[in-house]
Amino acid sequence: MTPNEDRKIREKFKQKTWNEVKTNDAWAIFKIMAEFVEGFERLSKIGPCVSVFGSARTKPGEKYYKLAENIAFELTQNGYGVVTGGGPGIMEAGNRGAARGKGISVGLNIDLPFEQHDNPYIDPDKSLDFDYFFVRKVMFVKYSQGFVVMPGGFGTLDELFEAITLIQTRKIGKFPIVLVGRKFWGGLMDWIKNTLLEAGTISPKDLDLISLVDNEEEVLDVINTFYKKYSLSPNF
């Protein structure tokens, strides 16, 4: 973190009086409402899309960057739009693949003190900026008909388990969740099976919500099988 970034964080979290905090909370409601309204209005027109999650730290030329780009490209060739977090790394790769395939390329960018910035492969009319993570996550799950999860860190895990929880509790439809990279995700899946399942904190059927794959062909097979099963069709 640079000294300038550190200064901005310190200023953001400097001590405030109780009245200042409560006043800011009240005005924040209008900002939150505005983000919801803009998101709903602009994303309601995009058609069926698949969200691609993954690390912002993945560099162009790396294995999973290339794979994410190819997956996004193949998604567009099968009629699906692509939604990402709008930033660098895997997000950039997803939007890049969608742009290469001349498909819908959506970016839901979040204002952060480091790492995050818009990538150049988002459709100009489909680039949205958010201050609030929870508003952004609503947009991901409300307007996605599938979730492709590439290797990533805490943010990726947050998005993954948000989607699983909403599907498990039937707050959203049972859309496919595809983990890409058996080597990367294998340990997590083992822990889920050997710890959560054995402890009885999840049901055996909950494991059916997740598919573990290694390449773009497997990703498309999972998603296309879902669409055929429920007699749905993408953007074609």
Secondary structure, DSSP 8 states (H G I E B T S, - for coil): --HHHHHHHHHHT----HHHHHHHHHHHHHHHHHHHHHHHHHHTTS-SEEEEE--TT--TTSHHHHHHHHHHHHHHHTT-EEEE-SSSTHHHHHHHHHHHTT--EEEEEE--SSS----TTS-GGGEEEES-HHHHHHHHHHS-S-EEE-S--HHHHHHHHHHHHHHHTTSS----EEEE-HHHHHHHHHHIIIIIIHHTSS-GGGGGGEEEESSHHHHHHHHHHHHHHTT-----
